[in-house]
Amino acid sequence: MAGWKKQNTKLKWKLATIMVITSLLTIMFIVPSIIVLPFNGPSDESQASIESIPASSQETTEIELESPFHVNVLRTQQNLVEEIPLENYVVHVVASEMPADFELEALKAQALAARTYIVRFLMHGGTEDLPGGADVTDTVQHQVYKNNDELREVWGTDYHWKIDKVKEAVAATQGEIITHNNDPITPAFFSTSNGYTENSEDYWENELPYLRTVASPWDVEISPKYLDQRVFTKAQVEEQLGVSISGQQQNFEITRTESNRVAEIEFGNTTLSGREVREKLNLASNDFTIAKKNNHYVFTTKGYGHGVGMSQYGANGMAQEGKNYADIIKYYYQGTNIQALEQAAPTLVAKLN
């Protein structure tokens, strides 16, 4: 009996030892794999499930935009017409016309300009006979418009935050337009000034009371497009401008506008406007100087665009200083007001609704 108890005790010790060793082996080999596995990334199965998530569930934050009517946009590349709700149209115009990393208040000002443009255009009727019942094109002929796929291609991985930011700007100004004497204005805008904006009649024919020259010093400080140079041979200048330049001529008679842009310039016996020179030579602006170097002419420009109305980089500079979109609008469009679309253009809303 004593021998059996002794043998039984030894057996218990052996079993206990085996259990301890088994536990240790479990800790050594199985537990580390449990700890490491989550950091090894998803398995093939889980990766497949991530990739198969429908695109709709990866869309940006939806912001409710109510539109009183649609805009028929001719997509020039596809040669088809898209019917787009007004506020969605404004979102995509702003996204296409102004850098989305600009200040929110600058984007809001751009939203008002875009909305006012299309409202005025529809009120007064377009001059073009566009196919398919289109109101406007998607080009600079009217306002640049890119859809979501096109913006994704341009913005890449920045698409989501950029489109959300633009939508926020448009939603904050929903239904607002710029008016002068209760009529929607011609909301001209451009990229970068030479330090001043241009009077409308100094670039176009019509004098508009709200498109007056104002100082825009922010452009000089922050715009990468403020200065540019283009070099032409004497033959290129003569051919593209349709002028004859004396081989000895180094200086040109130039008269300038109030904003220091070129009003007129003499090439021999030919006088051209600064706008003509800019457009024929594809210069960044009509504020330019000319320097002759050997048989070449160097055109140095200040600013980018026609210079009339709101400077986009100027608007961004104002926003950086704490100005809101109403401040920006009323500064660049002198004597104007911000009104609700239904109040300023009730006939148009009723007609197109």
QUIBEL-V506466 format. One record per helix or strand of 2 or more residues. SS is the DSSP state (hx for helix, st for strand). FROM is the first residue (numbers start at 1). TO is the last residue. If there is no record, write none. Layout:
SS/FROM/TO + SS/FROM/TO
This chain:
hx/2/40 + hx/44/51 + hx/55/58 + st/70/75 + st/80/85 + hx/86/97 + hx/104/124 + hx/131/133 + st/136/137 + hx/148/172 + st/176/180 + st/183/184 + st/189/190 + hx/200/202 + hx/218/222 + st/227/233 + hx/234/241 + st/254/256 + st/262/267 + st/270/273 + hx/274/281 + st/288/293 + st/296/302 + st/310/311 + hx/312/320 + hx/325/332 + st/337/340 + hx/341/344 + hx/346/352
